[in-house]
């Protein structure tokens, strides 16, 4: 991903300063821990990398909105977004190495407590918006309950409500070292062919307490964005993911396209489809061009 880097906390502060100065109102933080385990300790630890970054950024930039991605894949040794069961045993703190066979199961309900714990930890650290991206069933309700029980009732939830099992995530997974070590994520992320399922997932998350919803990826799913905008009245976000970014960059480097023109056209198409919020690696560059 040309021009995109993993940042230390001090570099993240500088990046946030630059983004805010350009008029970008919000950033989202993803973490790459020093160590990974089978219970995603780095996701919910008080001294986790995202928690430390959020505190540091908020101490210097009070008027920037910090979103916190709530998922476990970057912190799990096996790279899945939830707790993994192999046979009759869960892969917990004392478990052996993850299985290499396909005989495993993502333990949805056992994952909810870790996701809720992560959300509370991030909110206490200064994250303004909790953004669960794991696609476990019931996670919005579990997170909302945990936030309310810890007097964090005003913390909004931006749910990755329609997150598809997409091939467009490859560059990010490589950069974050978060690709599954076995199997794939099709059992909990969504079938790219099924737009009706996307509407059901969005509706379920709204009923569970989501304050805003998101479609991911963006450009290959403009029809889903448009359908969600027509049907639901919540703030609607779309995530222009790493593969979308990488394709534009690769084509531009080969001088096949006008980079700035295609960049802005891609963002315009997402906005035209109905997204009121766009997560994009082009945020700073687009802000410069729009100024």
HELIX and SHEET records of a PDB file:
HELIX    1   1 UNK A    9  UNK A   21  1                                  13    
HELIX    2   2 UNK A   41  UNK A   44  1                                   4    
HELIX    3   3 UNK A   49  UNK A   60  1                                  12    
HELIX    4   4 UNK A  108  UNK A  124  1                                  17    
HELIX    5   5 UNK A  139  UNK A  149  1                                  11    
HELIX    6   6 UNK A  167  UNK A  169  5                                   3    
HELIX    7   7 UNK A  170  UNK A  176  1                                   7    
HELIX    8   8 UNK A  195  UNK A  208  1                                  14    
HELIX    9   9 UNK A  219  UNK A  221  5                                   3    
HELIX   10  10 UNK A  222  UNK A  231  1                                  10    
HELIX   11  11 UNK A  242  UNK A  253  1                                  12    
HELIX   12  12 UNK A  259  UNK A  273  1                                  15    
HELIX   13  13 UNK A  283  UNK A  290  1                                   8    
SHEET    1   A 7 UNK A  26  UNK A  29  0                                        
SHEET    2   A 7 UNK A  65  UNK A  70  1                                        
SHEET    3   A 7 UNK A 129  UNK A 132  1                                        
SHEET    4   A 7 UNK A 156  UNK A 163  1                                        
SHEET    5   A 7 UNK A 212  UNK A 216  1                                        
SHEET    6   A 7 UNK A 235  UNK A 240  1                                        
SHEET    7   A 7 UNK A 277  UNK A 280  1                                        
SHEET    1   B 3 UNK A  89  UNK A  90  0                                        
SHEET    2   B 3 UNK A  83  UNK A  86 -1                                        
SHEET    3   B 3 UNK A 104  UNK A 107 -1                                        
END                                                                             
